[in-house]
Structure formats: structure tokens, C-alpha cells
Amino acid sequence: MRFGKKGKLSPRFVGPFKIIERVGKQAYRLELPEELCGIHNVFHVGYLRKCLGKHEGMVPLTEVKLDEKLRYVEEPETILNERSVKLRNKVVDLVLVKWMHHRGPHWTWENKNEMKAKYPALFESS
């Protein structure tokens, strides 16, 4: 799956796209834009979601970042909170991270040291 799960968060839905035809009982052929020419255009119904009206939070394809294996790249937006959690033998520092291009409260607690190593720019302002 080229838009497979990366990290803890599943990728955003990209679209909406027009359905061209039904292929078999449980698959549909979609009209994909030129930017997604490397993706096969037939999808199982389990991977599709009904588009209900306008989505203000829809992510434009120009902002979607893919790595060399065409997987969705997740990026943090801000750090909202910090806390320390005591495990059996050690204390772990955690940060509450708000992720880009997510509608609603898509925040996760991440290890502070790992986030500092990957995204040092988030900690410079604090």
C-alpha cells in the first residue's frame, strides 16, 4: 500500500475524486490527477469514503509530501504541552504534538528526546 500507515497516525484522505466505473462487486476505478500517475486507479470499497459536502480541512495535493517509496510523510505543527511519566524504573519526558493537515483533535504524546532529535526547530521557540 503506497499510502500505508506511517508512524502512529494514519495518512489523510486525499481527494475527493470522481468515480469512473465499477470494477467487479467491490472495486471502483477513480479519475486521479496527473500528480498521482504512479498510483493504480482501482480501489477496494474499504479504502474509499463517501464525500459529504464541502470539506474546509481538505489537504491540497500540492501540500501532500511523499517520500521516495510514495508514502505519506507526517510532520508536526506545534508542541502543545509537556509532562513526565514515571514508569517502573525510569521517568520519561513526553510532549503533546499537534500534527499538520489533521482535522479535529489529532494530538499524540511523543517521547521528548526523539522529537527533539527529529524536529529541533519545534523546541527553539519554547
MDAnalysis code that builds the backbone (N, CA, C; Angstrom):
import MDAnalysis as mda
import numpy as np

u = mda.Universe.empty(378, n_residues=126, atom_resindex=np.repeat(np.arange(126), 3), trajectory=True)
u.add_TopologyAttr("name", ["N", "CA", "C"] * 126)
u.add_TopologyAttr("resid", np.arange(1, 127))
u.add_TopologyAttr("resname", ["MET", "ARG", "PHE", "GLY", "LYS", "LYS", "GLY", "LYS", "LEU", "SER", "PRO", "ARG", "PHE", "VAL", "GLY", "PRO", "PHE", "LYS", "ILE", "ILE", "GLU", "ARG", "VAL", "GLY", "LYS", "GLN", "ALA", "TYR", "ARG", "LEU", "GLU", "LEU", "PRO", "GLU", "GLU", "LEU", "CYS", "GLY", "ILE", "HIS", "ASN", "VAL", "PHE", "HIS", "VAL", "GLY", "TYR", "LEU", "ARG", "LYS", "CYS", "LEU", "GLY", "LYS", "HIS", "GLU", "GLY", "MET", "VAL", "PRO", "LEU", "THR", "GLU", "VAL", "LYS", "LEU", "ASP", "GLU", "LYS", "LEU", "ARG", "TYR", "VAL", "GLU", "GLU", "PRO", "GLU", "THR", "ILE", "LEU", "ASN", "GLU", "ARG", "SER", "VAL", "LYS", "LEU", "ARG", "ASN", "LYS", "VAL", "VAL", "ASP", "LEU", "VAL", "LEU", "VAL", "LYS", "TRP", "MET", "HIS", "HIS", "ARG", "GLY", "PRO", "HIS", "TRP", "THR", "TRP", "GLU", "ASN", "LYS", "ASN", "GLU", "MET", "LYS", "ALA", "LYS", "TYR", "PRO", "ALA", "LEU", "PHE", "GLU", "SER", "SER"])
u.atoms.positions = np.array([
    [0.845, -1.173, 0.000],
    [0.000, 0.000, 0.000],
    [0.886, 1.229, 0.000],
    [0.803, 2.026, -0.998],
    [1.683, 3.185, -1.117],
    [1.298, 4.290, -0.169],
    [0.035, 4.373, 0.215],
    [-0.380, 5.342, 1.217],
    [-0.566, 4.619, 2.538],
    [0.305, 3.661, 2.843],
    [0.196, 2.863, 4.046],
    [0.442, 3.673, 5.297],
    [0.255, 3.028, 6.450],
    [0.407, 3.707, 7.717],
    [1.858, 4.075, 7.955],
    [2.105, 5.262, 8.452],
    [3.460, 5.714, 8.774],
    [3.422, 6.238, 10.189],
    [4.169, 5.624, 11.086],
    [4.173, 6.076, 12.467],
    [2.867, 5.724, 13.156],
    [2.447, 6.576, 14.067],
    [1.245, 6.306, 14.839],
    [-0.024, 6.772, 14.144],
    [0.100, 7.714, 13.226],
    [-1.089, 8.313, 12.634],
    [-1.294, 7.823, 11.219],
    [-2.530, 7.532, 10.877],
    [-2.819, 7.122, 9.510],
    [-2.809, 8.346, 8.608],
    [-2.542, 8.154, 7.329],
    [-2.472, 9.306, 6.439],
    [-3.828, 9.951, 6.208],
    [-3.802, 11.176, 5.728],
    [-5.023, 11.906, 5.415],
    [-5.660, 11.318, 4.183],
    [-6.969, 11.476, 4.096],
    [-7.647, 11.103, 2.864],
    [-7.336, 12.157, 1.820],
    [-7.010, 11.727, 0.632],
    [-6.699, 12.629, -0.456],
    [-7.890, 12.592, -1.404],
    [-8.328, 13.741, -1.836],
    [-9.461, 13.738, -2.752],
    [-10.396, 14.875, -2.448],
    [-11.589, 14.859, -2.880],
    [-12.347, 13.759, -3.491],
    [-12.013, 13.585, -4.971],
    [-12.230, 12.368, -5.458],
    [-12.011, 12.048, -6.854],
    [-13.285, 11.462, -7.440],
    [-13.460, 11.664, -8.712],
    [-14.644, 11.190, -9.421],
    [-14.515, 9.693, -9.696],
    [-15.616, 8.951, -9.507],
    [-15.653, 7.531, -9.816],
    [-15.963, 7.379, -11.297],
    [-15.087, 6.674, -12.009],
    [-15.272, 6.468, -13.441],
    [-16.175, 5.267, -13.703],
    [-15.841, 4.130, -13.052],
    [-16.631, 2.922, -13.274],
    [-16.493, 1.973, -12.091],
    [-17.428, 1.037, -12.041],
    [-17.381, -0.008, -11.028],
    [-16.655, -1.204, -11.639],
    [-15.692, -1.744, -10.914],
    [-14.907, -2.883, -11.381],
    [-15.219, -4.047, -10.451],
    [-15.944, -5.015, -10.927],
    [-16.341, -6.140, -10.092],
    [-17.398, -5.715, -9.089],
    [-17.514, -6.470, -7.990],
    [-18.534, -6.177, -6.986],
    [-18.055, -5.210, -5.920],
    [-16.741, -5.145, -5.677],
    [-16.249, -4.357, -4.551],
    [-15.086, -3.440, -4.896],
    [-14.962, -3.027, -6.134],
    [-13.859, -2.140, -6.514],
    [-14.370, -1.063, -7.461],
    [-13.692, 0.092, -7.403],
    [-14.062, 1.223, -8.251],
    [-12.819, 1.816, -8.888],
    [-12.955, 2.251, -10.144],
    [-11.886, 2.954, -10.841],
    [-12.126, 4.446, -10.654],
    [-11.094, 5.164, -10.182],
    [-11.208, 6.591, -9.908],
    [-10.459, 7.401, -10.950],
    [-10.897, 8.621, -11.137],
    [-10.209, 9.565, -12.021],
    [-9.198, 10.331, -11.167],
    [-7.924, 9.926, -11.256],
    [-6.867, 10.534, -10.448],
    [-6.175, 11.639, -11.236],
    [-5.687, 12.687, -10.553],
    [-4.954, 13.755, -11.252],
    [-3.576, 13.284, -11.702],
    [-2.930, 14.090, -12.512],
    [-1.624, 13.747, -13.082],
    [-0.550, 13.566, -12.007],
    [-0.673, 14.280, -10.863],
    [0.325, 14.159, -9.793],
    [0.372, 12.757, -9.209],
    [-0.734, 12.014, -9.320],
    [-0.811, 10.666, -8.766],
    [-0.754, 9.608, -9.857],
    [-0.016, 9.872, -10.935],
    [0.038, 8.938, -12.063],
    [0.726, 7.621, -11.681],
    [1.538, 7.603, -10.634],
    [2.207, 6.376, -10.212],
    [1.349, 5.466, -9.353],
    [0.145, 5.899, -9.025],
    [-0.761, 5.128, -8.173],
    [-1.783, 4.426, -9.060],
    [-2.030, 3.137, -8.795],
    [-3.046, 2.403, -9.551],
    [-4.407, 3.007, -9.255],
    [-5.258, 3.137, -10.256],
    [-6.511, 3.884, -10.087],
    [-7.716, 3.028, -9.722],
    [-7.536, 1.756, -9.362],
    [-8.642, 0.902, -8.914],
    [-8.475, 0.659, -7.424],
    [-9.561, 0.955, -6.652],
    [-9.509, 0.840, -5.202],
    [-10.661, -0.015, -4.694],
    [-10.395, -0.802, -3.667],
    [-11.435, -1.573, -2.988],
    [-12.324, -0.611, -2.212],
    [-13.594, -0.956, -2.043],
    [-14.531, -0.061, -1.362],
    [-14.112, 0.223, 0.074],
    [-13.322, -0.654, 0.674],
    [-12.861, -0.445, 2.043],
    [-11.924, 0.737, 2.185],
    [-11.275, 1.141, 1.088],
    [-10.347, 2.266, 1.116],
    [-11.004, 3.583, 0.729],
    [-12.269, 3.548, 0.378],
    [-12.966, 4.752, -0.059],
    [-13.885, 5.270, 1.029],
    [-14.067, 6.578, 1.070],
    [-15.000, 7.214, 1.994],
    [-15.940, 8.090, 1.188],
    [-17.175, 8.159, 1.623],
    [-18.159, 8.980, 0.941],
    [-17.857, 10.450, 1.202],
    [-17.895, 11.248, 0.168],
    [-17.646, 12.682, 0.298],
    [-18.973, 13.371, 0.554],
    [-19.131, 13.913, 1.743],
    [-20.377, 14.572, 2.124],
    [-20.166, 16.073, 2.135],
    [-20.495, 16.736, 1.051],
    [-20.418, 18.190, 1.009],
    [-19.002, 18.705, 0.922],
    [-18.863, 19.979, 1.312],
    [-17.572, 20.655, 1.224],
    [-16.742, 20.347, 2.468],
    [-15.442, 20.175, 2.245],
    [-14.509, 19.957, 3.350],
    [-13.555, 21.132, 3.393],
    [-13.669, 21.963, 4.432],
    [-12.752, 23.093, 4.561],
    [-11.357, 22.612, 4.900],
    [-11.259, 21.485, 5.608],
    [-9.959, 20.993, 6.047],
    [-9.291, 20.066, 5.057],
    [-9.768, 20.002, 3.821],
    [-9.184, 19.106, 2.843],
    [-7.773, 19.580, 2.497],
    [-6.846, 18.648, 2.436],
    [-5.450, 18.964, 2.159],
    [-5.243, 18.985, 0.649],
    [-4.754, 20.090, 0.074],
    [-4.484, 20.121, -1.364],
    [-3.328, 19.192, -1.709],
    [-3.354, 18.636, -2.910],
    [-2.310, 17.699, -3.320],
    [-0.934, 18.340, -3.354],
    [-0.863, 19.649, -3.542],
    [0.445, 20.310, -3.575],
    [1.120, 20.305, -2.207],
    [0.332, 20.211, -1.132],
    [0.898, 20.204, 0.216],
    [1.200, 18.805, 0.735],
    [0.734, 17.772, 0.048],
    [0.988, 16.396, 0.480],
    [2.414, 16.037, 0.122],
    [3.180, 15.622, 1.128],
    [4.580, 15.255, 0.898],
    [4.694, 13.738, 0.919],
    [5.352, 13.204, -0.107],
    [5.573, 11.768, -0.215],
    [7.069, 11.501, -0.215],
    [7.472, 10.368, 0.380],
    [8.890, 10.015, 0.361],
    [9.204, 9.244, -0.921],
    [10.418, 8.682, -1.015],
    [10.835, 8.004, -2.246],
    [10.031, 6.743, -2.538],
    [9.403, 6.160, -1.509],
    [8.554, 4.980, -1.713],
    [7.076, 5.352, -1.843],
    [6.796, 6.645, -2.094],
    [5.440, 7.180, -2.263],
    [4.575, 6.955, -1.034],
    [5.171, 7.094, 0.166],
    [4.420, 7.030, 1.414],
    [4.227, 8.438, 1.948],
    [3.121, 8.653, 2.627],
    [2.774, 9.947, 3.196],
    [3.746, 10.304, 4.317],
    [4.282, 11.524, 4.298],
    [5.232, 11.988, 5.315],
    [4.473, 12.850, 6.316],
    [4.469, 12.421, 7.559],
    [3.777, 13.133, 8.638],
    [4.720, 14.158, 9.254],
    [4.230, 15.390, 9.478],
    [5.065, 16.433, 10.070],
    [4.336, 17.089, 11.230],
    [5.062, 17.380, 12.325],
    [4.424, 18.061, 13.454],
    [4.276, 19.552, 13.190],
    [3.223, 20.140, 13.775],
    [2.987, 21.580, 13.613],
    [3.481, 22.349, 14.838],
    [3.005, 21.970, 16.001],
    [3.412, 22.636, 17.243],
    [3.436, 21.639, 18.395],
    [4.070, 22.082, 19.468],
    [4.042, 21.322, 20.725],
    [3.096, 22.052, 21.667],
    [2.101, 21.329, 22.159],
    [1.053, 21.942, 22.963],
    [1.303, 21.850, 24.467],
    [1.942, 20.771, 24.915],
    [2.095, 20.551, 26.347],
    [3.268, 19.606, 26.591],
    [3.731, 19.584, 27.832],
    [4.794, 18.654, 28.245],
    [4.411, 18.007, 29.549],
    [4.886, 16.767, 29.749],
    [4.667, 16.086, 31.032],
    [5.703, 14.987, 31.203],
    [5.858, 14.547, 32.427],
    [6.753, 13.436, 32.743],
    [5.919, 12.279, 33.264],
    [6.232, 11.085, 32.792],
    [5.514, 9.886, 33.207],
    [6.507, 8.963, 33.880],
    [6.137, 8.475, 35.062],
    [7.018, 7.562, 35.794],
    [6.641, 6.140, 35.442],
    [7.601, 5.435, 34.847],
    [7.417, 4.021, 34.564],
    [8.025, 3.243, 35.718],
    [8.239, 1.961, 35.577],
    [8.746, 1.162, 36.696],
    [10.090, 1.666, 37.224],
    [11.062, 1.798, 36.315],
    [12.414, 2.134, 36.762],
    [12.926, 3.475, 36.261],
    [12.125, 4.193, 35.498],
    [12.626, 5.446, 34.948],
    [11.488, 6.438, 34.742],
    [11.893, 7.671, 34.517],
    [10.950, 8.755, 34.236],
    [11.122, 9.151, 32.774],
    [10.009, 9.208, 32.029],
    [10.046, 9.532, 30.606],
    [9.378, 10.883, 30.402],
    [10.078, 11.772, 29.696],
    [9.513, 13.081, 29.357],
    [8.750, 12.967, 28.046],
    [7.503, 13.451, 28.046],
    [6.650, 13.397, 26.867],
    [6.223, 14.804, 26.467],
    [5.921, 14.979, 25.167],
    [5.376, 16.234, 24.661],
    [4.104, 15.916, 23.882],
    [3.123, 16.802, 23.993],
    [1.874, 16.668, 23.250],
    [2.051, 17.396, 21.917],
    [1.966, 16.655, 20.805],
    [2.268, 17.188, 19.477],
    [0.990, 17.303, 18.665],
    [0.806, 18.481, 18.044],
    [-0.285, 18.686, 17.088],
    [0.311, 18.487, 15.707],
    [-0.299, 17.591, 14.915],
    [0.219, 17.231, 13.602],
    [-0.432, 18.069, 12.511],
    [0.315, 18.348, 11.441],
    [-0.183, 19.144, 10.309],
    [-1.237, 18.371, 9.525],
    [-2.146, 19.118, 8.920],
    [-3.146, 18.604, 7.991],
    [-4.105, 17.606, 8.627],
    [-4.376, 17.742, 9.902],
    [-5.349, 16.875, 10.559],
    [-6.516, 17.711, 11.018],
    [-7.721, 17.247, 10.725],
    [-8.913, 17.926, 11.215],
    [-9.238, 17.386, 12.601],
    [-9.702, 18.246, 13.470],
    [-10.086, 17.807, 14.807],
    [-8.882, 17.642, 15.719],
    [-9.096, 17.048, 16.880],
    [-8.022, 16.923, 17.869],
    [-7.116, 15.727, 17.599],
    [-6.258, 15.824, 16.608],
    [-5.308, 14.752, 16.308],
    [-3.970, 15.103, 16.953],
    [-3.904, 14.889, 18.258],
    [-2.706, 15.166, 19.020],
    [-2.234, 13.859, 19.621],
    [-0.935, 13.698, 19.723],
    [-0.392, 12.487, 20.330],
    [0.724, 12.846, 21.294],
    [0.894, 12.009, 22.305],
    [2.012, 12.163, 23.235],
    [3.195, 11.416, 22.653],
    [4.302, 12.119, 22.475],
    [5.515, 11.539, 21.892],
    [6.682, 11.719, 22.857],
    [7.699, 10.882, 22.710],
    [8.902, 10.972, 23.519],
    [9.621, 12.280, 23.196],
    [9.927, 13.059, 24.231],
    [10.524, 14.382, 24.042],
    [11.901, 14.297, 23.393],
    [12.722, 13.343, 23.804],
    [14.071, 13.229, 23.251],
    [14.049, 12.848, 21.775],
    [13.135, 11.946, 21.389],
    [13.033, 11.556, 19.981],
    [12.542, 12.714, 19.119],
    [11.561, 13.475, 19.632],
    [11.048, 14.619, 18.877],
    [12.106, 15.717, 18.756],
    [12.905, 15.886, 19.822],
    [13.968, 16.901, 19.787],
    [15.037, 16.530, 18.759],
    [15.312, 15.227, 18.628],
    [16.310, 14.780, 17.656],
    [15.801, 14.937, 16.224],
    [14.526, 14.625, 15.985],
    [13.966, 14.694, 14.632],
    [13.592, 16.114, 14.217],
    [13.019, 16.884, 15.146],
    [12.489, 18.213, 14.819],
    [12.989, 19.252, 15.828],
    [14.267, 19.639, 15.770],
    [14.810, 20.590, 16.737],
    [14.190, 21.985, 16.619],
    [13.647, 22.342, 15.475],
    [13.063, 23.667, 15.288],
    [11.816, 23.876, 16.161],
    [11.134, 22.810, 16.514],
    [9.944, 22.920, 17.380],
    [10.319, 23.377, 18.785],
    [11.533, 23.059, 19.224],
    [11.933, 23.353, 20.597],
    [12.703, 24.675, 20.704],
    [13.097, 25.260, 19.589],
    [13.839, 26.520, 19.636],
    [12.983, 27.688, 20.126],
    [11.695, 27.685, 19.776],
    [10.835, 28.795, 20.169],
    [10.373, 28.708, 21.619],
    [10.430, 27.498, 22.202],
    [9.942, 27.353, 23.583],
    [11.016, 27.578, 24.614],
])
